[in-house]
Amino acid sequence: MKKKWGFIAVAAFGLYVVAMYIYFFYSQTSEIPSALKGTVADPSTFLTAKEMVLSDDLSKIRNFLFFVATPLEWLLYFIILITGISSFFERMSAEQSKWTIWITAKYVFLLSFLLAILQFPLNYYKYALSKSYGISTQTFSSWMRDNVIDFWLDLFISIILVTVLYWLIKKSAKKWWFYAWLLTVPFTVFLMFIQPVVIDPIYNDFYPIKDQALETKILLMAEQADIPSEHVYEVNMSEKTNALNAYVTGIGENARIVLWDTTLNRLKDEEILFIMAHEMGHYVLKDIYIGIGVYLMMTLIGLWFIAKMMPWMISRFGSVLNIKQMGNIHSLPLFLLISSFLLFFSNPLSNAISRYQETRADEYAIELVENPNVAVSTFQQLTKAGLSEVNPPVIVKWFRYTHPPMLERIYHIAEYTVEDKK
């Protein structure tokens, strides 16, 4: 019976991969609407023929990998359950200790290490792909270092979360999901607070912007937006990528606006100021706090759904999944599978909210710098640096794009500027 389910799962995944490959490589084209051809939004006006080909090829591969990677993760969880690997890991973890925290820590380590090994080939391919297209500049040793940091940091956080989660499940089989969510609120806020000063510096070096003349311009703009000047930082991303970026991170006293040094090195001052104005827009419009609120609400719904779905799946398919009780730690892969499934299919909603916030930040930046031409040139440079897909298929936009596609952003600037002049 288990072999049959395993064969069905592998076969279904194989057919899905083939379907995705045909969809992205043979049935999809990124045609520009005829009304926009020849305009500043048309990539042929600011990308070379070679860059357009590279962008198209890279986008297809990236989109394909994105839609394959998550179902692969589901398949791995399923195989780990039906083969008894998860139960075996729990028995191994319980052999030398009776302390729940140590049993949980050992189990989570074994499961995390196995998943890291199984997913390494795909992750390495993504790294090599970015390197071959000139996006990544990171050495293999640096990339591996980041992966090792990711593993141990995620492991530490996972042990805490899983220990508390399964303690709640055993203590309150009916309301564990609500208690877990209540604890998620302060934990999420705490992580957001410490991330800029504790977590991010583990990966990169952060420091105040070095260009004094540019710093003066940024501080003046920050003063106009009523943003504390010490919240503007530079990060040394040129050691890892050629892409350009800036972002807002942290909350409260630790809130920061961060610019990659690649952005500072490759863009003109007025383009950098537009990016800064955009990020300041996120700060002024409280997008980080809105994002936290949306995340917590979706987490509440997700935990409630898992609390309903997981017991039903165990009662219906427990013999196949090798799970007798939800409170057993070896049921964790099923919890992660359902969580990953919900997260994947919630992407369209969370991404739509994010794109709305990005559009508002663009509008704020245009009003602050009062130069739409600079906004256009900035987006064009961002596209060139990252070989971005300017007009992705709708399904890609829904599931992948936290920012509006560049075609929409540039077109929106033109439309917004015209309406503003009326």
N, C-alpha and C positions, 0 to 999 in steps of 0.2 A: 504493500500500500504506500509506504513512504517512498520507495523507489519510483513508483508511478507518479506521485506528486512531484518528486524531484525532477523527473524527466519532463513532465508537463511544464514546470516552471522554467527549466532551461530552454525547452523548445519555444515557449512563448516569448522568452526574452530574445532568443535568436531571431524569431520572426519580426519582433518589434525593432530590433537593430537594423535588419534589412529594410524594413519599411521606412525608418528614419533616414537611412542612407539614400534610398531612392528619392525621398521627399526633398532632402536638402541639396543633393548633388545633381539631380536630373529633372526635378519638376519646379524648382524655385528660381526666380530671377529677381534681382533688385532693380527693376525698372523705375526710372524717375518719371513722375507725372509730366505729361507733355506741357502743361501750363508752367512748370518750373524749370524746364530745360533752358539752359543758357543764362539762368539767373544765378545770383550769388549762392543759392542753395544747391545748385547742380555741382556734384563733385568733379565733373570734367573741367570746371572753371578754376579749380584750385588744387587738383591732384594730377600728377603726371599719369600717362597711360600705364606705366609700370606699377605705380602706386594703386591705381584702380584695380588692376588685375590681382595684385597681392592682397588688397583689402577684400575683394570678392572671394578669393580662395581661402584666406584665413578665416573670414566670417563663416563660411560654410562649414569648415572643420570645427570651429569653436561651437557653433550652434549644434552640430551633430553630437559633439562630445558632451555638451551640457544635457541634452535630452537623453543621452545614453547613461551617463554617470549615475544619476539618481536611481533609475530602475535597477542598475547593476548593484547598487547598495542594498536595495530591497531584496534582490536575489541572494546576496551574500548572507543577509540576516536569516532568510528563509532556510538556506542550506545549512547554516550553523545550527539552527533549531532541529530540523528533521534528521540530521545525521547524528544527533546526540552530543555534538561538540560542546554546546552550551552546558548541558547537564554534567558532562565530564569536567569542564572547567570548575563548576561549583563543587564537585566532589574533591577535586584536587585542592581547591582553596580551603575546604573545611577539614582536610586531613590533619594539619599540624596546628590548628588553632580553633578555639571555641569563641573567640571574640568576634562579634559581628562585624565590627569596623575592619578588622584584618581580613576576614573572609571576603568582605565586599571589595576591599582594596586589591586583593590578589585576583579575584574574579574579573574586576574591571580592567586590571592591567593585562591579563591574558586575552580578554576579548579585544581590547584596544590594540594590543600588539599584533594579534592575528589580522584584524581589519587593516591595520597599517601596512602589513606585508602584502596582503591581497590587493590593496588599492595602490600600492607603490608604482607598478608599471604604468598605470594610467596617469598618475600624478607626474611621473617622470616624463612621459610623452608630452604632457601639457607644457612642462618646463622647456623641453627640447624644442617644441613647436614654436613657442614664443621666442626662443633664442635664435632659431633658424630664420625667423621673419624680421629679426633686428629689433624686436620690442624689448626683450630681456637682455640685460648686460651682466647678469649675475653669474658668478662662477659656480661650478657644481658644489664646491665645498661650502660656499655661502648659502646656497639653496638647501643643502642638507642640514646645515646648522639651523636654519629657520624651521625646517621640518622637525628636527629633534626638539627644538623649543616648543613648537606647536604641540607635539606629542605629550611632553611632560606637563605643560601648562593645562592642556585639555584633560589629561589624566587626573591631575590634582583637583580640578574643578568638578570633574565627573564623579570622583570618589565621594566628595562632599554631597553632591546632589543625589546620587544613587543611594547613599547610606540613609539620608533623610527621607527620600521618597519611599523606599521599601519599609522603613520603620513606620511611616504614616500608613502605608497600605496594610500592614499587620495590625496596627492599633485601631484603624477605622476603615473598614472595608468599603463603607458607603460614602464617606465624606472626605476621604484622603485627598481627592483631587482639589477640593476647595481649600483645605489646609495647606496643601502644597503650593497652590497659587498665592495664598496670603504670604507665604515665606518667599515666594518669587519676587514680590514687590520690593522689599528692602534689599534683597540680594542683587537684583538688576540695577537698582539705583546705586548701590555700593560699587558694583563693577564699573558702571558708567563714570562714577566719580574718580576711581583710582586709575582707570585705563590710561589717561594721558601722562600721568606721572610715575606709574609703576609698570604697566604692561607694555605700552608702546616703546619706551626707551630700551627695553630688552632687545628689540629688533633693529632699531635705528637710533642715530644721534639727532637730538633736537636742540636747537639753539635760536636766539633772536636773529632776525634778518641782518645780514652783514652789510648790505648796501645802505649806507647812511642816508643818501639822497632819497632813495626809494622808501626807506623807512619813514622819513619825514612826511612824504606824500601819503603813505598808508596811515600814519598816526593822525594826520589831518582828517582823512576820510573816516577813520574810526571815531574821532571826536564828533564828527557830524552825525554819525550813527549811534553815538552815546555808548560806545564799546570800550572797555578798559584796554589800554594799549599793550599791557603785558600778555594779552591773550593771542598775540600774533607770533607764530614761530615758523622756522625753516627746518626741513628734514632732508638728510642726505640720501635721497633715493637714486641719484645718478649711478651709484654703485650697483644698482639692481635693475634699473629700467631706463628706457628712453622715453617712456610715456610721460605725459604731463598731467598734473592733478593738484587739487587743493581740497580741503575738507574741514568740517567743523566737528569737534569731538569734545567729550567731557561735559560735566554739568557743574553748576555753582562756581566756586573759586577756581576749580581746575578746568573750566571751559577754555578751549583754545581754538583759534583759527590757524590751520597749518598749511603751508605752501611747500610743495616738493621743490628741491633745488633745480630739478630739470626745468620746471616752469620758470623759475627765476633766470636761468641761464639762456633759455631759448626764446622767450617772449619779450616784446617791447614793454617799456614801463606802463604805457597806457593799457596794454592788454592784461598785464599783471594786475593793474588797478581794477579793471573790470572783473577779473576773477575774484579779487579780494572783496569787491562790492557784492558779488554773488554770495560769497561765503558769509559776509556780514549780514546779508539778507536772511540767511538761515538763522543766524544768531538773533537778529531783531525780531523775526517772525516766530521765534520759539519752536523751530521745527524739531529740535532734539527732544524737547519735552512732549511734543505731539507724537513723535515717533515712539517714545517710551510708552505713552498711553495706549497707542494702537497695538504695540507689541504685547503689553500686559493684557489687553482685552482679548486678543487673538489667542494668547496663552491660556486664558481662562476657558475659552470655548474649546480649545484643543484638549486640555486636560479633562474637561467634562466628557468630551467625545471618547477619549481613550478609556475613561472609567466605565462607559457603557459598552464600547466595542470589545475591549480586551477580555473581560469575563465571558462574553458570548462566544468569542473565538476559541477560548480555552475549553469551554463546555462542549463546543461543536467539533473542534479539531484538535483537542488536547492530545489525543493518542498519536496523531501525526506529528505534532509539534514537540512532543516529549515534555509537555507541561501539564502538571496536575493542579497546581495552585498558583494564582497570580502573585502571591506573596513570596514565592521562591525566586531567588536572585537570578536563576537561569532563565526566567521569563523575560529578562531585560531586552534581548534581541527583538522580541515581539513588540515590546513597548517602543523601542527605537524605530522599528519598521513602520508602525502606525504613525508615530510622530513625524518621520521623514515623509510619509505619504501625505499627511495633512499639511505639512510645511510646503511641499512641492505644489500642491493644488491651491494653496492660499497665496502663492506668488502673484497671480494676476491682481488680486485685491491690494496686497501690500505694495506692489510695484506701482499700481495706479495712484495710490496715495503719495508715494515718493515722487512720481513724475509731476503730480500737481504741485508739490512743494518746490520742486526744482523750477517749474515754470514761474511760480510766484517769486522765487529768488532771482530768476532772470529779469523779471519785470522790475523788481526792486533795484537791481544793478543798473539797468538802463536809465531809470529815473535818477540814480545817484551820480552816474558818470556823464549822462546826457550826451552820449556818443554811440549811436547804434552801429556805425561803421566799425568801431573797435570791437563791439560784441561779435559782429559777423567774422572779422578776421581772427578773433580769438577762437571761435568755434572751428574755423577752418584749420587753424594750427593744431588744435586738439585732435581733430580727425586725422591729419597727416601723421602726427606723432604716434598715434595708437593704431593706425590703419583701421579705423572704426567703420562699421557698416552704417551708412547714412540713412538707408531706407529698408530696414529689416522686414521680413514677413510678419504678419500680425501676430501669429502664435509666438514668435520669438520676442516681439515687443512685449506681449503680455507676461511671459514667463521669465524673461531675462533682463529687461530694461528698467532700471530704477531711475534713469534719466530719459527724457524724451529723445528720440533719435535726432541726429544732427539736422536732418532735413526739416523736421518739425521745428526745432529750436531756431534755426536761421529764418525760416518762413514766419514764425511767430514774432520774431523781433521786428520784421518788416511790417507785419499787420498791426502789431501793438504800437509801433511808432506812428503809423498813419492815423490810427484811431486817436492817439494822444494829441495829434496836431489839430484835430477837428474842433 
